Amino acid sequence: MSGFQHFWQQGDAITRSVAALLLLMSISAWVVIFWKGWLLRRVRVDIERAVPAFWAASDLTVGREQLAAFDREGVLEPLVSAAMASPNANTLEARGHIDSQLTRRLRDALHAVLGQLQFGQVLLASIGSTAPFIGLFGTVWGIYHALLSISAAGSITIERVSGPVGEALVMTAAGLAVAIPAVLAYNIFGKRVASSEADLEGFAHDLREMFTDAAEKSA
């Protein structure tokens, strides 16, 4: 703790600002990592349980009720609602073929759900790509500040240089420590989102086929 206090006391406003920024980025990254990991795990379980329950139902009403019971994060219900929606008779949408109407509504609903699943990915990518450079800037500025202090003292020795420079290099290590978990989490979550996206697209495709066939039979 005394080493950190010495580093904090020796640093100027810029050095302290860089350290505070890295700390804020680290806290933000870990909050997103824990929350997003919990969310995507629930979504994965919801899809695995809700989709089979929906298709095993005797009719659409029962299927929607069974799906809602398992769809805790609301990633499947918007697709069913979009498929069941009826356009206003006085709109251009209503003049299109039923297949085109379903495709448009399901696509919009799917994009909204994917936006929910991808939330936080930009933050993780930004932290992972910028934290090393912020840490490097802190190191360069710390070395510059340390050399100015040593030069003002009038005597330069290895002992006088190694201490401040070593403390400044901690900023680079801090930047990497912030960036590495963010990059790893971004890659892992990207694969999980892509897997869920494939399942949601398959479910939306099946819904479109079912409602298109039903509309053609009733016509």
C-alpha positions as CSV (number, residue, x, y, z in Angstrom):
1,M,0.0,0.0,0.0
2,S,2.9,2.4,0.8
3,G,4.2,1.9,-2.8
4,F,0.9,2.9,-4.2
5,Q,0.8,5.9,-1.9
6,H,4.3,6.9,-3.0
7,F,3.4,6.5,-6.6
8,W,0.2,8.6,-6.1
9,Q,2.0,11.3,-4.2
10,Q,4.9,11.5,-6.7
11,G,2.6,11.7,-9.8
12,D,1.1,14.9,-11.2
13,A,-2.5,15.5,-12.2
14,I,-2.1,13.8,-15.6
15,T,-0.6,10.6,-14.0
16,R,-3.4,10.5,-11.5
17,S,-6.0,11.1,-14.2
18,V,-4.6,8.2,-16.3
19,A,-4.6,5.9,-13.2
20,A,-8.2,6.9,-12.3
21,L,-9.3,6.3,-15.9
22,L,-7.8,2.9,-16.0
23,L,-9.5,2.0,-12.7
24,L,-12.9,3.2,-14.1
25,M,-12.4,1.2,-17.3
26,S,-11.5,-1.9,-15.3
27,I,-14.6,-1.6,-13.1
28,S,-16.8,-1.0,-16.1
29,A,-15.4,-4.0,-18.0
30,W,-15.9,-6.3,-15.0
31,V,-19.4,-5.2,-14.4
32,V,-20.3,-5.8,-18.1
33,I,-18.4,-9.2,-18.0
34,F,-20.4,-10.5,-15.0
35,W,-23.7,-9.1,-16.2
36,K,-23.3,-10.3,-19.8
37,G,-22.1,-13.7,-18.8
38,W,-25.1,-14.2,-16.6
39,L,-27.5,-12.9,-19.3
40,L,-26.2,-15.0,-22.1
41,R,-26.2,-18.1,-20.0
42,R,-29.9,-17.5,-19.2
43,V,-30.7,-16.9,-22.8
44,R,-29.0,-20.1,-23.9
45,V,-31.0,-22.1,-21.4
46,D,-34.2,-20.2,-22.3
47,I,-33.9,-21.0,-26.0
48,E,-33.1,-24.7,-25.3
49,R,-36.2,-25.1,-23.2
50,A,-38.7,-22.7,-24.7
51,V,-38.4,-23.6,-28.4
52,P,-39.1,-27.4,-28.0
53,A,-42.0,-26.5,-25.6
54,F,-43.5,-24.2,-28.1
55,W,-43.5,-26.7,-31.0
56,A,-44.7,-29.5,-28.7
57,A,-47.9,-27.5,-27.9
58,S,-51.3,-28.5,-29.2
59,D,-52.1,-25.1,-30.6
60,L,-50.7,-21.6,-30.9
61,T,-52.3,-20.2,-27.8
62,V,-50.9,-23.0,-25.6
63,G,-47.6,-22.8,-27.4
64,R,-47.3,-19.1,-26.7
65,E,-48.1,-19.7,-23.0
66,Q,-45.5,-22.4,-22.7
67,L,-42.9,-20.3,-24.5
68,A,-43.5,-17.4,-22.2
69,A,-43.0,-19.6,-19.1
70,F,-39.4,-20.4,-20.2
71,D,-38.5,-17.1,-22.0
72,R,-37.2,-15.2,-19.0
73,E,-35.1,-12.7,-21.0
74,G,-37.8,-12.1,-23.6
75,V,-35.8,-13.1,-26.7
76,L,-38.4,-15.4,-28.2
77,E,-41.7,-13.7,-27.4
78,P,-41.1,-10.7,-29.7
79,L,-40.7,-13.0,-32.6
80,V,-44.0,-14.8,-31.9
81,S,-45.7,-11.4,-31.4
82,A,-44.3,-10.1,-34.7
83,A,-45.5,-13.2,-36.6
84,M,-49.0,-12.9,-35.1
85,A,-49.3,-9.1,-35.7
86,S,-51.7,-7.8,-38.3
87,P,-50.7,-4.7,-40.3
88,N,-53.1,-1.8,-40.7
89,A,-55.2,-2.3,-43.8
90,N,-54.5,1.3,-45.0
91,T,-50.7,0.9,-45.1
92,L,-48.3,-0.2,-47.8
93,E,-47.2,-3.1,-45.6
94,A,-50.7,-4.6,-45.9
95,R,-50.5,-4.6,-49.7
96,G,-47.5,-6.9,-49.8
97,H,-47.5,-10.6,-50.0
98,I,-48.1,-12.4,-46.6
99,D,-44.6,-13.9,-46.9
100,S,-43.0,-10.4,-47.3
101,Q,-45.0,-9.0,-44.4
102,L,-43.9,-11.8,-42.1
103,T,-40.3,-11.5,-43.2
104,R,-40.2,-7.7,-42.5
105,R,-41.8,-8.0,-39.1
106,L,-39.7,-10.9,-38.0
107,R,-36.6,-9.2,-39.3
108,D,-37.3,-6.1,-37.3
109,A,-38.1,-8.1,-34.1
110,L,-34.9,-10.2,-34.6
111,H,-32.8,-7.0,-34.9
112,A,-34.2,-5.6,-31.7
113,V,-33.5,-8.9,-29.8
114,L,-30.0,-9.1,-31.2
115,G,-29.4,-5.5,-30.1
116,Q,-30.3,-6.6,-26.6
117,L,-27.9,-9.5,-26.7
118,Q,-25.0,-7.4,-28.2
119,F,-25.4,-4.7,-25.6
120,G,-22.0,-4.1,-24.0
121,Q,-19.9,-5.5,-26.8
122,V,-18.8,-2.1,-28.0
123,L,-17.7,-1.1,-24.5
124,L,-15.6,-4.2,-24.1
125,A,-14.1,-3.8,-27.6
126,S,-13.3,-0.1,-26.8
127,I,-11.7,-0.9,-23.5
128,G,-9.7,-3.8,-24.9
129,S,-8.3,-1.7,-27.7
130,T,-7.6,1.6,-25.9
131,A,-6.5,0.5,-22.4
132,P,-2.9,-0.6,-23.4
133,F,-2.3,2.8,-25.1
134,I,-3.7,4.7,-22.2
135,G,-1.4,2.8,-19.9
136,L,1.5,3.4,-22.3
137,F,0.8,7.1,-22.3
138,G,0.8,7.0,-18.5
139,T,4.2,5.3,-18.6
140,V,5.7,7.8,-21.0
141,W,4.4,10.7,-19.1
142,G,5.5,9.2,-15.8
143,I,9.1,8.7,-17.1
144,Y,9.1,12.2,-18.5
145,H,7.9,13.6,-15.2
146,A,10.4,11.5,-13.2
147,L,13.4,12.6,-15.4
148,L,12.4,16.2,-14.9
149,S,12.4,15.8,-11.2
150,I,15.7,14.0,-11.2
151,S,17.3,16.6,-13.4
152,A,16.1,19.4,-11.1
153,A,17.7,17.6,-8.2
154,G,21.1,18.0,-9.9
155,S,22.4,14.5,-9.7
156,I,21.5,11.5,-11.8
157,T,22.4,8.0,-10.7
158,I,21.0,4.5,-11.5
159,E,19.3,4.4,-8.1
160,R,17.6,7.7,-8.7
161,V,16.4,6.7,-12.2
162,S,15.4,3.1,-11.6
163,G,12.8,3.8,-8.9
164,P,10.7,6.4,-10.7
165,V,11.0,4.7,-14.1
166,G,10.0,1.4,-12.5
167,E,6.9,3.0,-11.0
168,A,6.0,4.6,-14.3
169,L,6.2,1.2,-16.0
170,V,3.4,0.0,-13.7
171,M,1.0,2.0,-15.8
172,T,1.7,-0.1,-18.9
173,A,1.1,-3.3,-16.9
174,A,-2.1,-1.7,-15.5
175,G,-3.3,-1.0,-19.1
176,L,-2.7,-4.6,-20.1
177,A,-4.4,-5.9,-17.0
178,V,-7.5,-3.9,-17.9
179,A,-7.4,-4.8,-21.6
180,I,-6.8,-8.5,-21.5
181,P,-10.0,-9.5,-19.7
182,A,-12.1,-7.2,-21.9
183,V,-10.7,-8.7,-25.1
184,L,-11.1,-12.3,-23.9
185,A,-14.7,-11.6,-22.8
186,Y,-15.5,-9.8,-26.1
187,N,-14.4,-12.9,-28.1
188,I,-16.2,-15.4,-25.8
189,F,-19.4,-13.4,-25.7
190,G,-19.2,-12.8,-29.5
191,K,-19.3,-16.6,-30.0
192,R,-22.2,-17.0,-27.6
193,V,-24.2,-14.2,-29.3
194,A,-23.6,-15.7,-32.7
195,S,-24.8,-19.1,-31.5
196,S,-28.0,-17.6,-30.0
197,E,-28.5,-15.6,-33.2
198,A,-28.4,-18.7,-35.3
199,D,-31.0,-20.4,-33.1
200,L,-33.2,-17.3,-33.1
201,E,-33.0,-17.0,-36.9
202,G,-34.0,-20.6,-37.2
203,F,-37.0,-20.1,-35.0
204,A,-38.0,-17.0,-36.9
205,H,-37.7,-18.9,-40.2
206,D,-39.9,-21.7,-38.9
207,L,-42.5,-19.2,-37.6
208,R,-42.6,-17.6,-41.0
209,E,-43.1,-20.9,-42.8
210,M,-45.9,-21.9,-40.4
211,F,-47.8,-18.6,-40.6
212,T,-47.3,-18.5,-44.4
213,D,-48.7,-22.0,-44.8
214,A,-51.7,-21.2,-42.6
215,A,-52.4,-18.0,-44.5
216,E,-52.3,-19.8,-47.8
217,K,-54.6,-22.5,-46.6
218,S,-57.1,-20.1,-45.3
219,A,-57.1,-18.0,-48.5
